[in-house]
């Protein structure tokens, strides 16, 4: 007699579980973002096992997609695909959730090369709200932009609204994002001053310069201890843009800008003999409305000596009342003391320049354009010597700098 062996309850239970799993996978919905039909998961295929608790299963292969479910620690789901770009796994869980999961949060058991590959498009925002740009900030005082370099270049690391340019940081910094040394700043403001003459003054450590409507008015852009430069200019009473630029090298850091009403500049008066007085250690400056120092001077004034014996920069502006902004010339004369030795004389100029010492021509660059001529005067005797610098401006930017140094 043949006996028929009944299946054990364990086998019946396993068969039922496989049937249920296959039924659930067959009834799952298609992918929401990939727009591809998900294949049925195989019981012996590749499986993703959650490495953490509360892992999100998302509607697309990135965190930009919304979650459609989650996995607990140790929970597993069959892998039915992979995104070729992001590497995210497409899973179809027994709970009925189908979606994408990051490869960083699961362990994959099985053969990952056996699953289909998909190229899924990027996420489409659902009901995006219009982005309204915030209104630009308004500044009551000086818009002050700080830069983490000495050249006022790049993107500011700090922007402040400064009521007055009277800043002294000592050995510190304007803010936590600004370095203590080797920083710069640009301060901008529109001002409407009553018509008249004003003295504009910069006091700084290290370098600073002033622009009015983009034209240079004061310029001492160099490393140096605390000092002041100033000039007197006429203001017509209309609005103008004022810009102060500053840089700090190392040590103390400070900058101050002051403008105060002033009397008109006083032209140099000739002495009773009829000639013009040549001063000691500064310059008698005479301006001519031509490029060859012809005829009588239009305006005369004394010009102080700075770090460079002569250093003036008029930009595209007139150098003095009644003088043309272009096609003018100037003569600078002064008496300066020298130690005996050999000296090199240097110039930086646009356009032409000639340098004389005791009426002996040392530098001759009397032609248009930017240039930096130099020459050596040997065996200069010690004591006072008369320097004469002749300059002309044709058109464009106007500036002249002359200095000398002993080389032997």
GICOR-V492839 format. One record per backbone hydrogen bond with DSSP energy under -0.5 kcal/mol. CO is the residue of the C=O (numbers start at 0). NH is the residue of the N-H. Records with the same first field share a line. If there is no record, write none. Layout:
CO: NH, NH
This chain:
2: 4
3: 5
7: 11
8: 12
9: 13
10: 14
11: 15
12: 16
13: 17
14: 18
15: 19
16: 20
17: 21
18: 22
19: 23
20: 24
21: 25
22: 26
24: 27
35: 30, 37
41: 44
45: 78
46: 108
47: 76
48: 106
49: 73
54: 70
55: 57
56: 67, 68
57: 99
58: 32
59: 61
61: 64
65: 58
68: 56
70: 53, 54
71: 74
74: 49
76: 47
77: 91
80: 89
81: 117
82: 86
87: 82
88: 90, 100
89: 79, 80
90: 98
91: 77
92: 95
96: 92
98: 90
99: 57
100: 88
101: 104
102: 105
104: 50, 51
106: 48, 108
108: 46
109: 111
110: 113
111: 114
115: 81
117: 83, 119
122: 124
124: 126
129: 131
130: 132
140: 142
141: 143, 161
142: 144, 187
143: 159
144: 185
145: 156, 157
146: 148, 183
157: 145
159: 143, 161
160: 162
161: 141
163: 165
164: 256
166: 254
168: 171
169: 252
174: 177
182: 247
183: 146
184: 245
185: 144
186: 243
187: 142
188: 241
190: 192, 239
195: 234
196: 261
197: 199, 232
198: 200, 259
199: 230
200: 257
201: 228
202: 255
203: 226
204: 253
206: 246
207: 219
208: 244
209: 216, 217
210: 242
211: 214
214: 211
217: 209
219: 207, 221
226: 203
228: 201
230: 199
232: 197
234: 195
239: 190
240: 212
241: 188
242: 210
243: 186
244: 208
245: 184
246: 206
247: 182
248: 181
252: 168, 169
253: 204
254: 166
255: 202
257: 200
259: 198
264: 266
270: 273
274: 270
276: 278
278: 334
280: 304
282: 284, 302
283: 332
284: 300
285: 330
286: 297, 298
287: 289, 328
298: 286
299: 267
300: 284
302: 282
307: 305
309: 401
311: 399
313: 316
314: 397
319: 322
323: 318
327: 392
328: 287
329: 390
330: 285
331: 388
332: 283
333: 386
334: 280
335: 384
337: 382
340: 379
341: 406, 407
342: 344, 376
343: 404
344: 374
345: 402
347: 400
348: 370
349: 398
351: 391
352: 364
353: 389
354: 361, 362
355: 387
356: 359
358: 360
359: 356
362: 354
364: 352, 366
370: 348
372: 346
374: 344
375: 377
376: 342
379: 340
382: 337
384: 335, 386
385: 357
386: 333
387: 355
388: 331
389: 353
390: 329
391: 351
392: 327
393: 326
397: 313, 314
398: 349
399: 311
400: 347
401: 309
402: 345
404: 343
